[in-house]
Amino acid sequence: QVQLVESGGGLVQPGGSLRLSCVASGSIFTIGVMGWYRQAPGKQRELVATITRNKSTRSGDPVKGRFTISRDNAKNTVYLQMNSLKPEDTAVYYCFADTLVVETQVRAWGQGTQVTVSS
């Protein structure tokens, strides 16, 4: 079983920056796509960004040009660099990792980290 632990959330003013980290641990043979979702109060969960093992990336329209996803395969870690933050970015951010467990793909989830953008 793979566990994901997130860190880096907090309170930041509009225009500020935060860097989220998510570390995978456990008996890991293969981690494929990793990424981030977010969920704001009263809203549906929204895909923020994804990154493949070969570091091809995609991001949702609301964060294009502001957020950058990256990963370090040796450290089993995915990052989300968030710049030019806006109040509408306020949400709980959840990382995920698609893992191969006994030849079956399983998506592991982090516990979530709160990001609040407010003046």
C-alpha positions in Angstrom: 0.0 0.0 0.0 1.2 3.5 -0.9 0.7 6.5 1.4 0.9 10.1 0.3 1.8 12.9 2.7 1.2 16.5 1.6 2.7 19.7 3.0 3.1 23.4 2.1 -0.4 24.8 2.4 -1.2 27.8 4.4 -2.5 31.4 4.3 -1.2 33.8 1.7 -2.1 37.2 0.3 -3.4 37.6 -3.2 -0.5 37.7 -5.6 1.7 35.6 -3.3 3.1 32.1 -3.8 3.1 28.7 -2.2 4.8 25.4 -3.0 3.0 22.2 -2.2 4.8 18.9 -1.8 3.5 15.4 -1.8 5.7 12.4 -0.9 4.8 8.8 -1.7 6.0 6.1 0.6 5.5 2.4 1.0 6.3 -0.6 -1.1 6.5 1.1 -4.5 7.4 -0.5 -7.7 5.9 1.9 -10.2 4.2 5.3 -9.9 2.6 6.5 -13.1 0.7 9.8 -13.3 0.7 12.1 -10.3 -1.3 15.2 -9.9 -3.4 17.6 -7.8 -7.1 18.1 -7.4 -8.7 20.9 -5.3 -12.1 21.4 -3.7 -13.5 24.6 -2.5 -16.5 24.9 -0.1 -19.7 24.3 -2.0 -18.0 23.4 -5.2 -17.2 20.2 -7.1 -13.7 18.7 -7.0 -11.6 20.2 -9.8 -8.6 18.8 -11.5 -5.7 21.2 -11.1 -2.8 19.5 -12.9 -1.2 16.2 -13.8 2.2 15.0 -14.7 3.4 11.7 -16.2 6.4 9.7 -15.2 8.2 11.2 -18.2 7.2 14.7 -17.0 4.6 15.6 -19.5 2.2 18.0 -17.9 -1.3 19.3 -18.2 -3.1 21.9 -16.2 -6.7 23.2 -15.9 -7.6 26.5 -17.5 -8.0 28.4 -14.2 -4.4 27.9 -13.3 -2.6 28.0 -16.6 0.3 30.3 -16.6 0.3 30.6 -12.8 0.8 27.0 -11.4 3.5 24.6 -12.3 3.5 20.9 -11.5 6.8 19.0 -11.3 8.1 15.7 -9.9 11.2 14.0 -8.7 11.0 10.3 -9.5 14.0 9.4 -7.3 12.2 11.0 -4.3 8.7 9.8 -5.3 7.5 13.4 -4.9 5.2 15.7 -6.8 5.2 19.4 -6.4 2.8 22.2 -7.2 4.3 25.7 -7.4 1.6 28.2 -7.2 2.3 31.8 -8.2 0.1 34.9 -8.5 -2.5 33.4 -6.2 -6.0 34.6 -6.3 -8.8 34.3 -3.7 -10.6 31.9 -6.0 -7.7 29.5 -5.5 -8.7 29.0 -1.9 -9.5 25.3 -1.5 -8.3 22.0 0.0 -5.6 20.6 -2.4 -5.3 16.8 -2.7 -2.5 15.0 -4.4 -2.8 11.7 -6.1 -0.6 9.0 -7.5 -1.5 6.2 -9.8 0.4 3.1 -8.5 0.8 -0.4 -9.7 -0.1 -2.9 -6.9 0.0 -6.6 -7.7 -0.3 -5.7 -11.4 -3.4 -3.6 -10.7 -3.5 0.2 -11.0 -4.6 1.9 -7.8 -5.0 5.6 -7.2 -3.6 6.7 -3.9 -4.7 10.0 -2.3 -3.1 12.4 0.1 -4.9 13.8 3.1 -5.3 17.2 1.7 -3.7 20.5 2.6 -5.6 23.8 3.0 -4.7 26.8 0.8 -6.3 30.1 1.7 -5.7 33.2 -0.3 -7.0 36.3 1.4 -6.0 39.8 2.2 
